[in-house]
Amino acid sequence: MTSRDARLWFEVALLPSGWARSVRVRVRDGWIAEVEHDVTASDDDERHHAIALPGLANVHSHGFQRAMAGLTGQRGPENDNFWTWREVMYHFVGRLGPDDVQAISALAFVEMLESGFTRVGEFHYVHHAVDGRPYDDVGELAAQVVAAAEQTGIGLTLLPVFYAHASFGELPPSPGQRRFVCGLDDFERLLDAAEQHARRLPDAVVGVAPHSLRAVNPRELAAVAALRPHAPLHIHAAEQVREVEDCVAWSGQRPVAWLLDHADVDARWCLVHATHIDDAEIRGIVDRGAVVGLCPVTESDLGDGIFPALPYTARGGRFGIGTDSNVMIDAAVELRTLEYGQRLLHRSRNVLASRTGASTGRTLFDAALAGGAQAVGRRASGPTGISPGEPADVFTLDPTHVGLIGRSGDAILDSWIFGTRSSPVDRVWRHGHCVVRRGRHVARDAVESRFKVAVQRLASN
């Protein structure tokens, strides 16, 4: 998809300075060139009597897992948890071909765009053929992710994953992990191939993702971080209680504490989940300027636990939101689940509102916008959002939606996140190109048809 120049006029828009009316956004070559407010729409403007918001970044996704939604609802023979879920995922991965990866990822990306996500951090760890051997093009499956992004128009931050071991202490990988595993030299070639494929997209970012402390040793972690020293670096950290216990047994430290003491954690790092962290780890993350990638729906689905968001945000901690396993793809639902988890934990309301009288929805949205942009490598030198110099990534809410009638200012965000059953998202522009109209992606029919074929084939195997 190509971008275009445009003059978009919105009745209401959320700008870095706050809510504004009668807003004109000039788009040039996919980027915002100028923003005016309190201006009358002219004949040259494309008029939208709607509420414009800056697009959000989905900081953590495994696109292929979209096809697993609903397949893990049967209780296992033991205490059902992340580790039993993982075995089901490994079985599913063992059947995926390149076409399946593209078809499934494309539907996930369509649904992200339809909910207000305009860029995805794709934590891409399935690299090899079913038997574990590399494809002739070592970046074959990365190319399929890029093709899915190209078809749907979503902004892509591709995060090729380095995965070497089954657990702490360099335990050998299991058969279910053979599609993920490679050595450092092979990973560098894979990273080069992924960058080559990503050049097809207008503003792709390629980072690195050492999978987790259990999957990489200290030497490998340092080597992977050094491969692209200025690119985003994402790592799973402290998602599970057992992971924390195993890390303590291995090193004498909790996972995040170990990272803070032994790695150059800084603003390019995104610590995915970080569910089980203590006060000292909270201080360390905040002091280093890293982002925590929260995936509240998946964390709920897997029974991970509840992130200590209240003390973390009270200290100024930065976070983005992600859809992780893609069991449910909806930006508003992720933010709602984050807040509701805190309400249950603290037995209180409006827990994450920034101050007395502040809007919870606005607090959540602003934090996810800024933290998400940082995590996916799109942090601008100026304000994040509908602002000159930023990508023209904008979505609108329909003000006639039953959940938004009579709402203005921050009540719009509160109502979108907490008070709507059906989505009020109307249109979405990505890099200046309109990819969603009336809540439906322009390529949904074709993408959905291909997804159905892929899933039906997988179900028959």
C-alpha positions in Angstrom: 0.0 0.0 0.0 1.2 3.5 -0.8 0.7 6.6 1.2 -0.7 9.8 -0.2 -1.0 13.5 0.5 -4.2 14.6 2.1 -5.9 17.4 4.1 -8.0 15.7 6.8 -10.5 17.8 8.8 -11.9 16.4 12.0 -14.6 17.8 14.2 -12.7 16.8 17.4 -9.1 15.5 17.8 -6.8 14.7 20.7 -3.6 16.6 20.2 -0.5 16.6 22.4 -1.8 19.8 23.8 -5.2 18.3 24.6 -8.6 18.1 23.0 -9.2 20.5 20.1 -12.1 21.2 17.8 -12.2 21.8 14.0 -8.8 20.2 13.4 -7.0 20.1 10.0 -4.2 17.6 9.6 -2.0 18.0 6.5 -0.4 14.7 5.4 2.5 14.6 3.1 4.1 11.4 1.9 2.6 9.5 4.9 3.8 11.9 7.6 2.0 14.7 9.4 3.3 18.0 8.0 1.0 20.5 9.8 -1.8 20.5 12.3 -4.2 23.4 12.7 -7.2 23.7 15.0 -10.2 26.0 15.3 -10.3 26.2 11.5 -13.3 26.0 9.2 -13.3 23.1 6.8 -12.6 24.1 3.2 -13.5 22.5 -0.1 -10.1 20.9 -0.3 -10.5 19.2 3.0 -11.6 15.6 3.4 -14.2 16.2 6.2 -14.8 13.7 9.0 -17.4 14.6 11.6 -15.7 12.2 14.0 -13.3 12.1 17.0 -9.6 11.6 15.9 -7.1 9.9 18.1 -3.4 9.0 17.5 -2.9 5.3 16.6 -1.5 3.1 19.3 1.4 0.7 19.2 0.8 -3.0 20.0 4.1 -3.7 21.7 4.0 -7.5 21.8 2.4 -9.9 19.4 2.8 -13.5 18.2 0.7 -13.2 15.1 0.5 -16.9 14.3 -1.2 -17.6 17.6 -4.4 -15.9 16.4 -5.4 -19.2 15.0 -5.1 -20.9 18.4 -7.9 -18.7 20.0 -10.4 -21.0 21.6 -8.3 -24.2 21.2 -6.9 -24.2 24.8 -10.1 -24.2 26.8 -10.0 -27.8 28.0 -8.5 -28.3 31.5 -5.3 -30.3 31.6 -4.7 -33.3 33.9 -2.6 -31.1 36.3 -2.9 -27.5 37.4 -3.6 -25.9 34.1 -1.2 -22.9 33.6 1.2 -21.3 31.2 3.4 -24.4 31.0 0.5 -26.7 30.0 -0.7 -24.1 27.5 2.8 -23.9 26.0 2.7 -27.6 25.1 -0.5 -27.0 23.1 1.2 -24.1 21.4 4.2 -26.3 20.5 2.0 -28.9 18.9 0.2 -26.2 16.9 3.5 -24.7 15.7 4.6 -28.1 14.5 2.0 -27.9 11.7 2.5 -24.3 10.4 3.8 -23.7 6.9 5.0 -20.4 5.5 1.6 -19.7 3.8 -0.1 -20.3 7.1 2.1 -17.8 8.9 1.2 -15.1 6.4 -2.5 -15.9 6.4 -2.9 -16.0 10.1 -0.7 -13.0 10.8 -2.6 -11.0 8.2 -6.0 -11.5 10.0 -4.3 -10.6 13.3 -3.0 -7.4 11.8 -6.4 -6.6 10.3 -8.1 -6.9 13.7 -5.4 -4.8 15.3 -6.0 -2.0 12.8 -9.7 -2.2 13.3 -9.3 -1.7 17.0 -7.0 1.3 16.8 -3.5 -0.3 16.8 -1.5 1.2 13.9 1.9 -0.5 14.5 2.8 -3.9 15.9 5.9 -5.2 17.6 6.0 -8.7 16.2 8.0 -10.9 18.5 8.9 -13.4 15.8 10.4 -16.7 17.0 9.3 -19.3 14.5 12.2 -19.4 12.1 12.7 -22.9 10.7 10.9 -25.6 8.8 8.8 -28.2 10.7 11.8 -30.5 11.0 14.0 -27.8 12.5 16.1 -27.2 9.4 16.6 -23.7 8.1 14.7 -22.7 5.0 16.8 -21.9 1.9 16.1 -18.3 2.7 16.8 -18.2 6.5 14.4 -15.3 6.7 11.5 -17.1 5.0 9.0 -16.8 7.8 10.1 -13.2 8.6 9.3 -12.5 4.9 5.8 -14.0 5.5 5.2 -11.6 8.4 6.4 -8.7 6.3 4.0 -9.8 3.5 1.1 -9.8 6.0 2.1 -6.3 7.1 2.3 -5.2 3.5 -1.1 -6.6 2.6 -2.8 -5.0 5.6 -0.8 -1.8 5.8 0.0 -2.0 9.5 3.3 -0.4 10.7 5.7 -3.2 11.5 8.4 -3.4 14.2 9.9 -6.8 13.5 11.7 -8.4 16.4 13.5 -11.6 15.3 14.0 -13.7 18.4 17.2 -15.4 19.5 16.4 -18.7 21.3 19.1 -21.2 22.3 18.1 -23.2 25.4 15.1 -24.8 27.1 15.7 -23.2 30.5 18.3 -21.7 32.9 21.6 -23.5 33.0 21.6 -24.0 29.2 19.3 -27.0 29.2 19.0 -28.5 25.7 16.0 -27.5 23.7 13.0 -29.8 23.6 11.7 -31.2 20.2 8.9 -28.6 20.4 11.4 -25.8 20.3 13.3 -27.0 17.2 11.7 -24.4 15.0 13.0 -21.5 17.2 16.6 -22.5 18.0 19.7 -21.2 16.3 23.3 -20.3 17.1 24.6 -16.7 17.2 26.1 -16.8 13.7 22.9 -18.2 12.2 20.9 -15.6 14.1 23.0 -12.8 12.7 22.3 -14.1 9.2 18.6 -14.4 10.0 18.6 -10.8 11.3 20.2 -9.6 8.1 17.6 -11.4 6.0 14.8 -10.0 8.1 16.1 -6.5 7.5 16.3 -7.1 3.8 12.7 -8.3 3.6 11.5 -5.4 5.8 12.9 -2.8 3.3 9.7 -3.5 1.3 7.7 -1.5 3.9 7.7 2.3 4.0 8.7 2.7 7.7 9.5 -0.7 9.1 11.8 -1.0 12.2 13.8 -4.1 12.9 15.0 -4.8 16.4 16.3 -7.8 18.4 14.6 -10.0 20.9 16.6 -12.4 23.1 13.7 -14.5 24.1 14.1 -14.7 27.9 16.8 -15.3 30.4 15.9 -19.0 30.4 16.5 -19.2 26.7 19.8 -17.3 26.4 22.9 -17.4 28.5 24.7 -14.2 29.6 27.3 -14.3 26.8 24.5 -14.7 24.2 22.4 -12.0 25.7 25.3 -9.5 25.4 26.1 -10.6 21.9 22.5 -10.3 20.7 22.2 -6.8 22.3 25.4 -5.7 20.5 24.2 -6.8 17.1 22.0 -3.7 16.7 23.0 -1.4 19.6 20.5 1.4 18.8 17.5 -0.8 17.8 14.6 -1.8 20.1 15.4 -4.8 22.3 12.5 -6.8 23.7 12.8 -9.7 26.2 10.3 -11.8 28.2 10.9 -11.3 31.9 9.3 -12.5 35.1 6.1 -13.6 33.5 5.7 -16.7 35.7 6.3 -17.5 39.3 8.2 -20.7 38.3 10.4 -18.6 36.0 11.3 -16.4 39.0 12.0 -19.4 41.2 14.1 -21.1 38.5 16.1 -17.9 38.0 16.8 -17.5 41.7 18.0 -21.1 41.8 20.3 -20.5 38.8 21.7 -17.1 39.7 20.6 -16.2 43.2 18.7 -13.3 41.7 15.2 -12.6 40.4 15.1 -12.2 36.5 14.6 -8.4 36.3 17.2 -7.8 39.1 19.7 -10.0 37.2 19.1 -8.0 34.0 19.5 -4.7 35.8 22.8 -5.8 37.4 24.3 -7.6 34.4 22.9 -6.0 31.2 22.8 -2.5 29.9 19.1 -2.0 30.3 18.1 1.4 29.1 15.4 3.2 27.1 15.6 0.9 24.1 14.6 -2.1 26.3 11.1 -3.4 26.6 10.6 -5.9 29.4 7.6 -7.9 28.3 5.2 -8.8 31.1 7.5 -8.2 34.2 4.5 -9.5 36.1 6.4 -10.6 39.2 8.7 -7.8 40.2 9.5 -6.3 43.6 10.0 -2.7 44.7 13.7 -2.7 44.0 13.1 -4.0 40.5 10.4 -1.3 39.9 12.9 1.4 40.9 15.5 0.0 38.6 13.3 -0.2 35.6 12.1 3.3 36.1 15.6 4.7 36.7 16.8 3.1 33.5 14.0 4.5 31.4 12.9 1.1 30.1 9.3 0.2 29.1 7.3 -2.6 30.4 5.2 -4.4 27.8 1.9 -5.3 29.4 -0.5 -7.8 27.8 -3.4 -7.9 30.2 -5.8 -10.1 28.2 -3.2 -12.8 27.6 -1.8 -12.5 31.1 -5.4 -13.1 32.4 -5.9 -16.0 29.9 -2.7 -17.7 31.0 -3.2 -17.1 34.7 0.1 -15.2 34.9 -0.7 -12.9 37.7 -1.3 -9.2 38.1 1.4 -6.6 37.3 2.1 -4.1 40.2 0.9 -1.2 38.1 0.0 1.2 40.9 3.5 1.4 42.5 5.1 1.2 39.1 3.2 4.1 37.5 3.3 6.1 40.8 7.1 6.2 40.3 6.7 7.3 36.7 7.2 3.9 35.1 6.5 3.7 31.4 4.4 1.0 29.8 2.9 -0.1 26.5 0.2 -2.6 25.8 0.3 -5.7 23.6 -2.0 -8.5 22.5 0.6 -11.3 22.9 -1.2 -14.6 22.1 -3.9 -12.7 20.2 -6.7 -14.6 22.0 -8.6 -11.4 21.8 -7.5 -8.4 19.8 -8.8 -5.1 21.0 -6.9 -2.1 22.2 -9.7 -0.8 24.5 -10.2 -4.3 26.0 -6.4 -4.4 26.9 -6.6 -1.1 28.7 -9.9 -2.0 30.4 -8.4 -5.3 31.6 -5.3 -3.6 32.9 -7.4 -1.2 35.1 -9.9 -3.9 36.2 -7.1 -6.2 37.3 -5.9 -3.3 39.6 -9.4 -2.7 40.9 -9.7 -6.4 41.9 -6.2 -6.4 43.4 -6.6 -3.2 45.4 -10.4 -3.4 45.9 -10.7 0.2 44.8 -11.8 2.1 41.7 -10.0 4.3 39.1 -6.8 3.0 40.5 -4.5 4.1 37.7 -5.9 7.6 37.2 -2.9 9.9 37.5 -4.4 12.1 40.3 -7.6 13.1 42.0 -10.1 14.2 39.5 -8.2 12.7 36.5 -9.7 10.5 33.9 -8.7 6.9 34.1 -9.2 6.4 30.4 -7.1 9.4 29.5 -4.3 8.3 31.9 -4.2 4.8 30.3 -4.4 6.1 26.8 -1.6 8.7 27.2 0.7 6.2 28.9 0.1 3.5 26.3 0.6 5.9 23.5 4.0 7.3 24.8 5.3 4.0 26.1 4.2 2.1 23.1 5.9 4.5 20.7 9.1 4.2 22.6 9.0 0.4 22.7 8.5 0.0 19.0 11.3 2.4 18.0 9.0 5.2 16.9 9.8 7.7 19.7 9.9 11.1 18.2 12.0 14.1 19.3 8.9 16.1 19.9 5.4 15.2 21.2 3.9 11.8 20.4 0.6 11.7 18.6 -1.1 13.9 16.1 1.8 16.2 15.7 4.0 17.4 12.8 6.9 15.1 12.1 4.9 12.0 13.4 3.6 9.3 11.0 0.1 9.9 9.8 -1.3 7.1 12.0 -4.7 8.2 13.1 -8.0 6.5 14.0 -11.5 7.9 14.5 -14.3 7.1 16.9 -17.9 7.5 15.7 -19.5 10.1 17.9 -23.0 8.7 17.0 -22.1 5.3 18.6 -24.5 4.6 21.4 -21.7 4.5 23.9 -20.3 7.9 23.0 -23.5 10.0 22.7 -23.2 13.2 24.7 -19.6 12.6 25.6 -16.8 15.2 25.3 -13.3 15.6 26.4 -11.7 12.8 28.5 -15.2 11.2 29.0 -14.8 10.1 25.3 -11.8 7.9 26.3 -13.5 6.7 29.5 -16.6 5.7 27.6 -14.7 4.0 24.7 -12.6 1.9 27.1 -15.1 1.1 29.8 -18.6 1.8 28.3 -18.9 0.2 24.9 -19.8 -3.3 23.9 -19.3 -3.0 20.2 -16.3 -1.0 18.9 -16.9 2.7 17.9 -13.7 2.7 15.8 -14.8 4.1 12.4 -11.8 4.9 10.2 -8.0 4.2 10.5 -5.2 5.9 8.5 -1.8 4.2 8.5 1.1 6.1 7.0 -1.5 8.4 5.5 -3.5 5.7 3.8 -7.1 4.9 4.9 -7.1 1.1 5.7 -10.3 0.9 7.8 -13.7 2.3 6.8 -16.8 2.1 8.9 -15.0 -0.2 11.3 -13.9 -2.7 8.6 -10.5 -3.2 7.1 -10.6 -2.6 3.3 -8.9 -6.0 2.7 -10.8 -8.0 5.3 -12.8 -10.1 2.9 -9.7 -11.4 1.1 -7.7 -11.8 4.4 -10.5 -13.6 6.2 -11.0 -15.9 3.3 -7.4 -17.0 3.2 -7.3 -17.3 7.0 -10.3 -19.7 6.9 -8.6 -21.9 4.3 -5.4 -22.1 6.4 -7.3 -22.9 9.6 -9.4 -25.5 8.0 -6.3 -27.2 6.6 -4.6 -27.1 10.0 -7.7 -28.5 11.7 -7.7 -31.5 9.2 -4.1 -32.4 10.0 
